[in-house]
Amino acid sequence: MKTCDLHTHSIYSDGTCTPKEIIDLAMEIGLAAVALCDHNTVDGLPVFLESAKGSPIEAIAGAEFSVDYHGRELHLLALFIPECQFDKVSDLMAEVNERKRKSNQELIAALNRAGYRIDYAQLCASTPNGKFNRAHVAAELTRMGEVASIKTAFDTLLSPKAGYYKEPKRLDFFEMIEFVTSIGAVPVLAHPFLNLQKDELETLLPIAKEAGLAGMECYYSEYDENTTKTALQLARRFGLKPSGGSDFHGDNKPGIRLGIGHGNLKIPYEWAETFKNEA
């Protein structure tokens, strides 16, 4: 069976692999297709698409947007973004990324005041476009020996409850679905069970489907068998196409491998084809 991975990240957001390295790794493990979905940016997509030329890998241009749903953060994937629309995405995200930049400055300043000597300029220099997020801060705190792991950093110092991190204002979930469809891309709800419970999804999904949501991530690295089964049932119930992705971040998510997650994933390439036909 031909397989794919519809959710990965590169150094253009909070991954540790270059776009070319993701293509090379996809070839090495025999994937038919892979989607690059960096957070709130399409900056890495030109290199990603160019790296796949002449290879057997179908490179899918994507992005993962942080969006707001009644004060809750959700993540919306856009798959098969047309190259001619990259500038439009960048224009929309300019204000979002500026709010994120200010949030990052405030986070680092607060951590510095508390005695954690993290260098803001060094973090900016750690990505090709100067954009970083809490995963980079978590990795640096771990490297410095201030926390035991990236997960520990998120659970403690970088949790909004700790008082150092203040969430920037996000775009509205439904407005982002409309935008994604307007540029000819396919909107897919990412890892829904990381953010919402089953009853909350039963309320959200029919409304989101009506607004243009095309799919939902049903195969995901952190899902157990029961969660996957429930996700597939919900997708069928509300007429959403199933999607799947590892959420590969390289060394920033140790143990999650491209294409197979923790070894529990086998995402049919046919799922990518169904989204491609809808784009």
C-alpha positions in Angstrom: 0.0 0.0 0.0 1.3 3.4 -0.9 1.5 5.7 2.1 1.9 9.4 2.8 2.3 11.9 5.7 0.1 15.0 5.6 1.5 16.9 8.6 5.2 17.8 9.0 7.3 20.7 10.1 10.6 22.1 9.0 13.2 24.7 10.3 10.9 27.4 8.9 8.8 27.0 12.0 9.6 24.7 14.9 11.1 21.6 13.2 14.8 20.7 13.0 14.9 19.4 9.4 15.2 21.5 6.3 12.5 21.1 3.7 15.0 19.2 1.5 15.8 16.9 4.3 12.1 16.1 4.7 11.9 15.2 1.0 15.1 13.1 1.3 13.8 11.3 4.3 10.4 10.6 2.6 12.3 9.1 -0.3 14.4 7.0 2.1 11.4 5.5 3.8 9.3 5.1 0.7 6.5 7.6 1.1 4.5 8.4 -1.9 3.7 12.0 -0.7 4.5 14.3 2.1 3.0 17.7 3.1 5.0 20.5 4.7 2.7 22.4 7.1 4.8 24.9 9.0 3.1 27.0 11.6 1.5 30.2 10.3 4.0 30.5 7.4 4.6 29.3 3.8 8.2 30.5 3.8 9.7 27.0 3.4 7.4 25.9 0.6 9.3 27.1 -2.4 12.4 25.2 -1.3 10.3 22.2 -0.4 8.6 22.0 -3.8 11.9 22.6 -5.6 13.6 19.9 -3.6 11.0 17.4 -4.7 11.4 18.0 -8.5 12.7 15.0 -10.3 12.0 12.7 -7.3 9.3 10.1 -6.8 7.9 12.1 -3.9 4.7 14.2 -4.3 5.4 17.4 -2.3 2.2 18.9 -1.0 2.3 22.6 -0.1 0.6 23.2 3.2 0.5 25.2 6.4 -0.8 24.9 9.9 -2.7 27.9 11.3 -3.3 28.6 14.9 -7.0 29.8 15.2 -9.5 30.8 17.8 -12.7 29.0 18.6 -14.6 30.5 21.5 -11.4 31.4 23.3 -9.9 28.0 22.6 -6.9 27.4 20.4 -7.4 25.0 17.5 -5.1 24.2 14.6 -6.3 24.2 11.0 -4.2 22.6 8.2 -4.4 24.0 4.7 -3.4 21.4 2.1 -2.6 21.8 -1.6 -2.0 25.5 -1.4 -1.5 26.8 -4.9 1.9 28.4 -5.5 0.2 31.5 -6.9 -1.4 32.0 -3.5 1.7 32.0 -1.3 2.0 35.7 -1.2 -1.7 36.1 -0.2 -1.1 33.7 2.7 2.0 35.6 3.7 0.1 38.9 3.6 -2.7 37.6 5.8 -0.2 36.1 8.3 2.0 39.3 8.5 -0.1 40.8 11.4 -0.5 37.4 13.1 3.3 36.8 13.0 3.9 40.4 14.3 1.6 39.6 17.3 3.6 36.4 17.8 6.9 38.3 17.6 5.7 40.7 20.4 4.5 37.7 22.4 7.9 36.1 22.1 9.7 39.2 23.2 7.5 39.5 26.3 8.0 35.8 27.1 11.8 36.0 26.8 11.8 39.2 28.9 9.7 37.6 31.6 11.9 34.5 31.7 15.1 36.8 31.8 13.6 38.7 34.8 13.0 35.3 36.5 16.7 34.4 36.0 16.5 32.3 32.9 19.2 33.7 30.7 17.7 33.0 27.2 19.0 35.1 24.3 16.2 36.5 22.2 18.5 37.3 19.2 19.9 33.8 19.3 16.5 32.3 19.1 15.6 34.6 16.1 18.8 33.4 14.4 17.8 29.7 14.9 15.3 29.8 12.0 15.8 30.9 8.4 13.0 33.5 8.6 13.7 34.7 12.2 10.3 33.3 13.5 10.3 31.1 16.5 7.7 29.7 18.9 7.6 28.1 22.3 9.1 24.8 21.0 12.3 26.7 20.3 12.2 28.2 23.8 11.5 24.8 25.3 14.4 23.2 23.4 16.7 26.0 24.7 15.6 25.6 28.3 16.2 21.9 28.0 19.7 22.5 26.5 20.5 24.9 29.3 19.5 22.2 31.9 16.7 24.4 33.3 14.1 21.7 32.6 14.3 17.9 32.0 12.6 17.9 28.6 10.7 19.9 26.0 7.5 18.4 27.4 8.4 19.5 30.9 9.0 23.0 29.7 5.5 23.2 28.1 3.9 21.7 31.3 5.7 24.2 33.6 7.5 27.4 32.6 5.8 27.8 29.2 2.3 27.0 30.3 0.1 30.1 30.3 -0.7 29.2 33.9 2.9 29.9 34.9 2.5 33.6 34.0 5.4 34.0 31.6 3.7 33.3 28.4 0.7 35.3 27.1 -1.1 33.9 24.1 -1.2 36.3 21.1 -4.6 37.1 19.5 -5.4 34.4 16.9 -7.5 34.5 13.7 -11.1 33.2 13.9 -11.5 29.5 13.1 -14.4 29.9 10.7 -12.9 32.9 9.0 -9.8 30.9 8.4 -11.7 28.1 6.8 -13.3 30.6 4.5 -9.9 32.0 3.6 -8.3 28.6 2.9 -11.1 27.6 0.6 -11.0 31.0 -1.1 -7.4 30.4 -2.2 -8.1 27.0 -3.6 -6.6 25.0 -0.7 -8.2 22.3 1.4 -9.0 23.0 5.1 -8.4 20.1 7.5 -8.9 20.2 11.3 -5.6 19.1 12.9 -5.4 16.7 15.9 -8.9 17.6 17.2 -8.7 15.5 20.3 -5.6 17.4 21.6 -7.9 20.4 21.9 -11.5 19.3 22.3 -13.6 16.5 23.8 -15.9 14.3 21.8 -19.1 16.2 22.8 -17.4 19.5 21.9 -16.5 18.1 18.5 -20.1 16.9 18.0 -21.2 20.5 18.4 -18.4 22.0 16.3 -18.1 19.6 13.3 -21.5 20.1 11.6 -21.1 23.9 11.8 -17.5 23.7 10.5 -18.5 21.3 7.7 -21.2 23.8 6.7 -18.5 26.6 6.7 -16.3 24.6 4.3 -14.2 22.3 6.5 -13.2 19.4 4.2 -11.4 16.9 6.5 -10.2 16.0 9.9 -7.0 14.4 11.1 -8.0 10.8 12.2 -4.6 9.1 12.1 -2.2 11.0 14.4 1.0 10.0 16.3 -0.4 10.7 19.8 -3.7 8.9 19.2 -4.3 5.5 20.7 -6.5 2.9 18.9 -9.7 4.0 20.6 -9.1 7.7 19.8 -8.4 6.9 16.2 -11.6 4.8 16.0 -13.7 7.6 17.5 -12.1 10.2 15.1 -12.9 8.0 12.1 -16.5 7.6 13.3 -17.0 11.3 13.7 -15.5 12.1 10.3 -17.9 9.6 8.7 -20.8 10.9 10.7 -20.3 14.5 9.6 -19.2 13.9 6.1 -15.5 14.9 6.5 -12.7 13.2 4.7 -10.1 11.5 7.0 -6.6 12.7 7.1 -3.5 11.6 8.8 -0.1 13.0 9.8 2.8 12.3 12.1 3.3 16.0 13.1 7.0 15.3 12.5 9.3 18.0 14.1 12.6 16.2 13.9 14.6 16.4 17.2 12.0 18.8 18.7 9.6 15.8 19.0 11.9 12.9 19.8 10.4 9.5 19.0 8.0 10.8 16.3 9.3 9.6 12.9 8.3 10.8 9.5 5.5 8.7 8.1 5.0 6.4 11.0 4.9 8.6 14.1 5.6 6.3 17.1 5.4 3.4 14.7 1.6 3.4 14.9 0.8 5.2 11.6 0.2 3.9 8.1 -1.6 6.7 6.2 -3.1 5.6 2.9 -1.9 7.7 -0.1 -5.5 7.6 -1.3 -6.4 10.1 1.4 -4.0 12.6 -0.2 -5.6 11.9 -3.5 -9.1 12.7 -2.3 -7.9 16.1 -1.0 -6.0 16.7 -4.2 -9.2 16.1 -6.2 -11.0 18.6 -4.0 -8.4 21.4 -4.3 
